[in-house]
Amino acid sequence: MNFNTLFRTKENLNLDKNTLTILRYIAIIGQFIAINLVYFYLSLPFPIEASYVVILIGLLTNIYLQFGIKINQLKDLYALIFLIFDLVQLSILLYLTGGIFNPFCFLLIIPAIVSSTFLSMGSTMILGLITSLLLLTISFFHLPVPGEDMKLLHFPDFYKTGIIISILIGLIFLSYFGIRFAGETKKRSEALNKLQEVISKEYELESLGGQAAAAAHSLGTPLATISVVAKELKKEIGNNKEYSKDIDLLISQTKRCSEILKQISKKQIEEDIFLSSIKLEDLLDEIINSFKETSSKKIDLLTEDDQNKIKIQRTPEIIYGLRNFIGNAVKFSKSRVKIKLSSSKKLIEIKIYDDGPGIPEDIINKIGEPYIKSKSRELSPNSGLGLGTFLGKTLLERQSAKLLFRRNSDLGGALVIITWDPKILTNS
């Protein structure tokens, strides 16, 4: 892992200034209330004046953060500096009030957890290392716990060891959880943005036909006007050869434009009927033919068990989803792809087989998640990160489909099973 990857320098990592400011105010107010309760209410002596100074410095830095720094999003480095300061400030307070025996010592892990959620792994590792060093330091060097000199408290050595280990385990566990949670959230957010882009493009392409028909209708009148004016000009010019050829060319080109627009308009009317609904068999056949034009692999469509030949809405979600999984089968197959369509009154099922290497065991349970990578040597290096599969699966599930991923015993490769309830599919 190199420096750029560790600190994710190519990503725009930020921590919201207001979030950090509020968190620090909560910590400062909590610290102030805690030391006053212990000193005045419980009457347990400790260096309260020094504690006030430490808290005051923390308050001043937070006021500077709130009003002195004008940007709303703190970069990774600047946020790291403030979190390190908070860590040191809390450690000093703990040193003054009993060190690791202070019941608030677990709060040392909070800066690392904040970093793991919002900042880079490198920043989290730095904070984790500093936290561990400060934790060990205040374990052996600290002032007495308030009340210890009054013989109210006594801690055996193994208790100290247990506290150190428990806090370190909590630090590692929660930091790892924060890193994974933030990473998964970011990946899924990126994948959903890609999904939105894909579906927007599909709807945009679908709307082009309607826009062409509207253009044909709108341009018809001005073209007719140009044609009428050109014919009248030809009559007035008469036999003037200098201009008559240009007028004839203008009339012929106007007529040609009208014919083109009529064809566009007519084609759109024909396609509107086709776009409104289509048999699933015809849709699969159309998708398969598009791949046959660019691939020499054998692609078979089996429809003997298609008893319920219903028509479905030709939606971009279904088209893109089916194209994605059929395209994957063509891409990873050696020479053959088989698609089986079966249906009844209760179930519509599409099975996509291929004779490729199949789905590796290390990712078969993760198929459908974005940004996954198999370690299998059978797959080609350009096998991708599963984003296309995530998009296809999500789009089909939005159309009430259920998907299963298996290894098939027929051709020996992957098997994708897509099922619908016919009633839901026809009403969607």
Stockholm file with secondary structure:
# STOCKHOLM 1.0

chainA/1-428         MNFNTLFRTKENLNLDKNTLTILRYIAIIGQFIAINLVYFYLSLPFPIEASYVVILIGLLTNIYLQFGIKINQLKDLYALIFLIFDLVQLSILLYLTGGIFNPFCFLLIIPAIVSSTFLSMGSTMILGLITSLLLLTISFFHLPVPGEDMKLLHFPDFYKTGIIISILIGLIFLSYFGIRFAGETKKRSEALNKLQEVISKEYELESLGGQAAAAAHSLGTPLATISVVAKELKKEIGNNKEYSKDIDLLISQTKRCSEILKQISKKQIEEDIFLSSIKLEDLLDEIINSFKETSSKKIDLLTEDDQNKIKIQRTPEIIYGLRNFIGNAVKFSKSRVKIKLSSSKKLIEIKIYDDGPGIPEDIINKIGEPYIKSKSRELSPNSGLGLGTFLGKTLLERQSAKLLFRRNSDLGGALVIITWDPKILTNS
#=GR chainA/1-428 SS CCHHHHHTTTSCCEEEHHHHHHHHHHHHHHHHHHHHIIIIISCCCCCHHHHHHHHHHHHHHHHIIIIICCCSEEEHHHHHHHHHHHHHHHHHHHHHTTGGGSTTGGGGGHHHHHHHHHSCHHHHHHHHHHHHHHHHHHHHSCCCCTTGGGTSCCCCHHHHHHHHHHHHHHHHHHHHHHHHHHHHHHHHHHHHHHHHHHHHHHHHHHHHHHHHHHHHHHHHHHHHHHHHHHHHHHHHHTTCHHHHHHHHHHHHHHHHHHHHHHHHHHHHHHHHHHHHCEEHHHHHHHHHHHHHTTCCSEEEEECTTBCCCCEECCCHHHHHHHHHHHHHHHHHCSSEEEEEEEECSSCEEEEEEECSSCCCTTTTTTTTSSSCCCCCSSSCTTCCCSHHHHHHHHHHHHTTCEEEEEECSSSSSEEEEEEECHHHHHHC
#=GC SS_cons         CCHHHHHTTTSCCEEEHHHHHHHHHHHHHHHHHHHHIIIIISCCCCCHHHHHHHHHHHHHHHHIIIIICCCSEEEHHHHHHHHHHHHHHHHHHHHHTTGGGSTTGGGGGHHHHHHHHHSCHHHHHHHHHHHHHHHHHHHHSCCCCTTGGGTSCCCCHHHHHHHHHHHHHHHHHHHHHHHHHHHHHHHHHHHHHHHHHHHHHHHHHHHHHHHHHHHHHHHHHHHHHHHHHHHHHHHHHTTCHHHHHHHHHHHHHHHHHHHHHHHHHHHHHHHHHHHHCEEHHHHHHHHHHHHHTTCCSEEEEECTTBCCCCEECCCHHHHHHHHHHHHHHHHHCSSEEEEEEEECSSCEEEEEEECSSCCCTTTTTTTTSSSCCCCCSSSCTTCCCSHHHHHHHHHHHHTTCEEEEEECSSSSSEEEEEEECHHHHHHC
//
